[in-house]
Amino acid sequence: MSSASGVAPWRPAPGRPREQVALLRQPPDHRGVPVTVPPLVEPAGELTVDEVRRYSRHLIIPDVGMTGQKRLKNAKVLVIGAGGLGSPALLYLAAAGVGTIGIVEFDEVDESNLQRQVIHGQSDIGRPKAVSAQESIAEINPLVEVVVHNTRLDNDNVRDVFSGYDLIVDGTDNFATRYMVNDAAYFMGIPYVWGSIYRFDGQASVFAPTLVEDAPCYRCLYPEPPPPGMVPSCAEGGVLGVLCASVGSIQATEAIKLLTGAGEPLIGKLMIYDALEMEYRKLKVRKDPNCALCGENPTVTDLIDYDTFCGAISAEAAEAAADSTVSVHQLRTMLEERESGERDFVLIDVRDPNEREINEIPGSVLIPRGEFLNGQALEQLPESKQVVLYCKTGVRSAECLAIVKGAGYSDAIHVGGGVGAWVNQIDPSQPAY
Ligand SMILES: Nc1ncnc2c1ncn2[C@@H]1O[C@H](COP(=O)(O)OP(=O)(O)OP(=O)(O)O)[C@@H](O)[C@H]1O
């Protein structure tokens, strides 16, 4: 039977609602042993009349209530990065009434950030993200005290910056910072909420090995960073802007649960979100008894050199690129010489085709990195010409350079800084990304 609009009314799949209700009615241990943790924060004193009005929709939720709201008021939360994940996390933590919010961020707002970093606006381009975020928070909730750490979090300042916070929310985008945050949080006994995003996929978890016995840390889940070049950053691989809202708000939700003691936090669980399939899955994460940090015989007993640990490029790529890298200015001269017939070479763009639609170095051909990895590219390389490779930043081209040199093209080179540097330094008329 059709509805008045001609569209069949939605009917749940037969039996589905009953299954869901049955699942919800199961005792908690059927869904895994619940990890309950006491609230991280003691309640503040009485709320003011303004606060009661502002937070009234929280106050009538039994799991939050007056006491939960007072805990939020007393809470000190540090958010690392006011970028894709930090933006929604900061906005919702501020709106929820977290009393003190720290923001640690060194970068400035770029036009390409605005597709997802919704705490910043058009007029903030070029301004420090931490300051822009502070101003947005003041607009949303002037009752929140914002502490700005306008700096890059590193080994030298991490303990000072973390000091005094009840909880950390990690919204950063690089492995070196993530391992440093994990280790420093463990040494200082501060739980933290982690999130990560890439294209249409997101992950989130809560790491609290000092709070809950047998709870894992980030190193239990990921003992080592991925091989350099294996996992592209969002700048290299892209990210669906709205994905940040999904994952950043999960992080804010977990933070609120931990601060107030409501519900069951994602401790020992990994939330995996697939936006293309619109699927959320939860996996158990166990503590690794061999974990280098929180295991039985730890080898990491202090902060380490995280840049070396995570290595921007592999040892082979670094070796191949060591004496075979040209700057974009040198490349421009080379292209002029090729134009006048003084030299010959083939300039190869190793990025993906969709990246090449955004910008390119003129006079280049496309052979994506994947074809270097599976060997197909080698069949297309001219034997008599020098091979010159570029990508977006120089990481993927260095990796391909190692393959090309290994195949006998000893005079092959790559372009340091890639098309990003070309657009910045040579041809600003093309868009950057
Ligand atoms: N060590 C650090 N200290 C402070 N902030 C950091 C640190 N590492 C990363 N960040 C910040 O975390 C944020 C992560 O945001 P996001 O993942 O959206 O990337 P982005 O760097 O803004 O964008 P893109 O990589 O596309 O240029 C960035 O604003 C970045 O400056």
The ligand as an ORCA input file, in Angstrom:
! r2SCAN-3c Opt
* xyz 0 1
  N      52.501     18.287     18.435
  C      51.423     19.051     18.241
  N      51.176     20.101     19.053
  C      50.089     20.886     18.866
  N      49.207     20.714     17.872
  C      49.413     19.691     17.027
  C      50.518     18.805     17.158
  N      50.462     17.895     16.165
  C      49.368     18.193     15.432
  N      48.744     19.272     15.932
  C      47.534     19.914     15.402
  O      46.500     18.960     15.321
  C      45.593     19.387     14.305
  C      45.156     18.191     13.497
  O      44.160     18.625     12.619
  P      43.907     17.986     11.197
  O      44.002     16.513     11.338
  O      42.588     18.474     10.701
  O      45.139     18.456     10.301
  P      45.711     19.855      9.771
  O      47.170     19.822     10.023
  O      44.970     21.043     10.288
  O      45.359     19.768      8.236
  P      46.190     19.247      6.993
  O      47.071     18.138      7.516
  O      45.167     18.782      6.020
  O      46.968     20.422      6.505
  C      46.299     20.428     13.456
  O      45.691     21.678     13.651
  C      47.725     20.402     13.959
  O      48.350     21.667     13.908
*
